[in-house]
Amino acid sequence: MKMIQGGLRGFRRPALIAIVAVMALGLGACNDKGGTAGGQQGSQPGAGDIAGLPVTHFESGLKPDAPKPDLQVRNEDGSEDDQLAIAAIADAQTYWTEVMPRDFGQQYEPLKSLLSYSARSDDEDTKCGSVKGLVNAFYCPPDDSVAWDRGVLLPMLRERFGKMASAVVLAHELGHAVQYRLGEKANIKKNTPSIVKEQQADCFAGGYFRWVAEEKSKFYKLSTSEGLNQVMASLFLIRDQAGTSATKQGAHGTAFDRTYAFQVGFEKGPKECAAMNEENIKARITERPFDKGDKGKGDAKLDAEIIGILKKSLDEAFKGAGVPGPEITEDGNGSCAGGPSTPPASYCPSNNTVSIDMTKLRELAQPVDQEAEWKSGQSEGKGDFAAFSEIASRYAMGIQKGVGASIDNANAGLRTACLVGAWAKASSVPGATLRLSAGDLDEAISDLLSPESLVSADVNGKRVDNGFERIEALRKGYLESSSVCSTQYG
């Protein structure tokens, strides 16, 4: 099976190591004023558009009047998952038939063969080997084919994430076929590292989904809120396990890396994807092994001592703002007396404190069980960095209030996620007071995708209702520093 390109990855673990040092983020001047008001946690419309497209809300999936794809598929059984997969292949090939001549000056050649199989029962052969027991989807270069498991993989993704999940998987695999067609135009050679191929394939999938969101597809319709949320959640599940090296053969990337690549394709198109190479990917990839001194594999026990270290890390990171950082206290059990109530952590404007519920935060900080997540969709916790990020988001509220920024609207929520990302970046360097560990950013993304997440919420717990924007805000802060947080989100 060594020739298989793509396929899914899985499994990981969490969090942060305590060390000592000084980092200063600084916070760009924010010039919009705002107050606070009581309210319940929930969602609110996006602060703007989605990469230039309006925020839309409707059920995503196959169009009621979608035509029947004119494709020959070996071993298909007519199931719903086969219908979704075949439509995705037909649709993505239409996209590439339009895009490849325009962007790369060559015609797109359709795939030579397609295979549907069930990992539960089938043992069909490809030139990459047998599919017996293979819960996967893949592109096989020797016979220029795409194959998918309709028995286990696609039903699981559809049931958990909705009908766009199959399209994500198949668009990614078709992205590998595009790489082989473009060759050097996409920086692809025989010795190109796996991570480059996988990042490009995720990026190419993003370009296709942009085309669907622009209503150019005959088969699919995609909302930029709930529909893209399904896509983000699907990419999160199929991330590599924390501690995987980006140089490992078959590495696909963390959830942070995979969603980044997808968003680049969605925002900038396939030319930008083809420009991804070993050099520029290495410069920003977050996938790495655990540090040698990380005996807990990223897991830190949530107690008063680690909260004190977190407070020091935040104080150092935001000292450039020139305003007092809020104290972190267990008074109030995660709520503010007569003020905002967003447990397990709340920012209290009246006395510039962050009230935390340690018991609930410990539950959130339980280690991620990625194997259980894959099998059942459940993990006991989201990891310690999810808990740290929630506290950091409320701390960032205090900094924003101190410099006169709004703290009770959609921009405030996205700006907060951006600042959490900037703090995470400051924590990623050797010697940081609280050192970012392999898998931590994925824990933050897991939290961002949760309905109760505070990381991208305003002071009242309201957050924008599309995961694409929430993840993008965190990514911008991490990759572009805190200055972008005020310029991008007011």
C-alpha positions, -999 to +999 in steps of 0.1 A: +000+000+000+030+023-001+019+040-033-014+052-018-017+090-017-038+107+008-061+087+030-070+097+065-049+100+096-057+099+133-048+101+169-030+125+192-025+138+228-023+173+246-007+204+262+019+226+279+052+225+298+061+250+325+095+267+320+106+303+326+111+333+303+097+366+290+076+373+259+058+405+250+030+405+225+018+441+227-017+449+216-024+471+187-044+502+195-082+495+193-104+525+188-139+512+192-156+517+226-180+493+242-196+484+274-209+452+289-243+438+294-258+407+310-267+379+286-265+341+280-239+322+260-249+315+224-241+324+189-244+356+169-240+364+132-205+368+118-186+400+122-182+402+084-182+380+054-165+346+049-135+353+026-157+378+006-188+356+006-220+364+026-227+344+057-255+320+047-276+295+066-293+265+051-290+227+049-260+218+029-257+187+007-269+174-026-293+196-045-328+182-049-325+185-087-289+173-089-283+153-121-272+116-120-234+116-124-222+100-157-194+079-141-185+043-141-178+031-106-166-004-098-185-022-070-209+006-062-241-004-044-264+026-048-263+035-011-266+071+000-229+072+008-220+060-027-244+086-042-227+114-022-192+102-031-199+098-068-215+132-070-185+147-052-161+131-077-182+142-107-185+177-092-149+182-084-138+169-118-161+196-134-144+222-112-109+211-123-120+209-159-128+246-156-100+257-134-069+238-147-068+254-182-074+288-167-049+286-138-023+262-152-026+262-190-034+226-194-065+204-198-078+183-169-078+145-177-105+126-159-096+098-135-092+064-152-111+044-126-132+046-095-138+020-068-164+018-040-159-008-014-169-018+021-141-023+047-165-047+065-166-073+037-149-065+004-114-075-007-112-057-041-077-052-055-061-020-068-026-015-081-019-001-046-030-034-030-061-049-015-088-028+003-097-056+027-104-040+061-092-006+049-112+022+066-100+049+043-102+068+010-073+071-013-058+081-047-037+053-063-012+067-088-004+035-107-040+030-119-050+067-116-080+058-094-098+070-064-113+045-040-135+050-009-149+029+020-187+032+019-191+006+046-175+023+076-157+056+069-183+075+048-213+065+069-195+075+101-185+109+087-220+116+074-237+106+107-213+128+127-208+158+105-234+158+078-235+153+041-206+176+032-181+153+050-179+129+020-173+157-003-143+169+018-127+134+017-132+129-020-122+165-030-090+159-010-082+126-028-089+142-062-065+169-051-038+142-052-048+133-088-044+169-097-009+170-082+001+141-105-013+159-135+004+192-127+038+177-116+064+204-114+038+231-118+027+220-083+063+214-070+056+177-070+085+152-076+091+116-066+108+126-034+084+154-024+076+149+013+041+136+023+033+167+043+037+189+011+013+166-009-012+165+019-012+202+026-017+209-012-045+184-014-063+200+016-058+234-001-071+222-035-102+209-016-106+244-002-106+258-037-133+234-048-155+242-018-152+279-026-166+272-061-195+253-045-202+281-020-203+305-050-232+284-063-214+271-094-220+234-086-247+214-103-246+188-075-240+204-042-251+234-022-230+247+007-238+273+034-209+294+046-220+289+082-233+254+090-220+238+059-184+250+064-187+241+101-192+205+089-161+207+068-140+222+096-152+194+120-144+167+094-109+180+089-104+182+127-113+145+131-088+133+105-058+151+119-026+133+128-020+122+164-002+148+185+035+142+186+037+131+150+067+146+131+059+165+100+089+148+083+073+113+089+063+095+057+025+097+055+022+128+077-009+148+070-007+176+096-024+187+127-059+200+126-044+235+127-023+227+097-051+210+077-077+237+083-050+263+075-044+247+041-081+243+034-087+280+042-059+291+020-075+273-009-109+287-001-096+322+002-069+324-025-075+295-050-055+267-065-026+288-077-017+295-041-021+258-033+003+248-061+028+273-047+031+254-015+065+237-013+088+221+013+104+254+022+073+275+028+054+247+045+083+240+069+083+277+079+048+276+093+039+239+099+029+232+136+032+194+135+062+183+155+072+156+180+069+162+218+098+179+234+123+156+252+114+172+286+077+168+281+073+138+303+035+141+304+032+142+266+017+176+269-006+169+298-004+194+327-024+190+359-048+219+364-042+233+399-034+266+416+002+263+407-003+259+370-029+287+370-003+310+386+021+301+358-006+307+333-012+342+348+025+350+346+026+339+310-004+361+301+010+391+320+043+388+301+026+383+268+003+413+270+025+437+289+030+457+257-006+468+260+003+491+289-028+482+310-031+461+341-040+425+334-069+410+353-064+388+383-075+352+380-096+341+410-118+312+420-142+336+438-176+334+421-172+298+407-168+310+372-193+338+373-193+375+382-215+389+409-241+410+391-222+408+359-213+384+330-218+347+337-199+325+312-187+295+333-163+279+335-146+313+332-160+348+332-144+382+328-158+406+355-154+442+343-164+457+376-132+446+394-110+435+364-109+399+374-113+365+357-135+342+378-129+305+372-146+273+382-117+250+387-138+218+389-154+224+355-120+235+340-104+203+352-131+183+334-125+203+302-087+198+306-089+160+308-065+144+282-077+139+247-084+103+238-081+105+200-088+068+195-121+070+214-128+102+195-124+084+162-145+054+173-173+070+191-170+108+185-164+113+222-134+121+244-134+126+281-118+160+278-105+184+252-070+188+268-054+212+291-047+238+264-085+240+258-089+250+294-060+274+293-074+290+261-108+296+277-091+314+307-068+333+283-098+345+263-114+360+294-080+375+304-078+390+269-112+406+275-097+426+304-068+438+282-092+449+255-114+467+280-083+484+294-073+498+260-109+509+252-119+482+228-154+468+226-160+436+245-196+428+238-200+422+200-190+398+173-158+417+165-148+414+202-152+376+201-131+372+170-105+397+182-103+376+214-097+344+195-070+362+175-053+374+207-054+339+222-037+327+190-011+355+194-005+344+230-001+308+219+026+319+194+044+337+222+042+305+242+057+284+214+093+295+217+119+277+238+121+293+273+085+306+274+069+307+308+043+283+297+056+263+267+032+253+239+033+215+234+026+193+204-012+191+199-021+222+219-033+242+190-056+213+180-071+214+215-079+251+210-095+243+177-115+215+193-128+241+218-135+266+191-157+241+173-177+234+205-211+251+210-201+263+245-167+275+236-155+308+251-123+312+230-141+333+203-169+346+225-175+382+236-178+391+273-213+377+275-204+343+259-218+351+225-197+339+195-200+341+158-219+311+145-194+299+118-164+278+126-145+290+096-143+326+110-135+314+145-106+292+134-093+318+110-092+344+138-071+321+160-048+313+130-043+349+121-032+357+157-008+328+158+008+333+123+006+371+120+010+384+156-013+405+178-013+436+156-035+419+130-061+414+158-070+450+160-066+458+123-087+428+112-114+429+139-116+466+148 
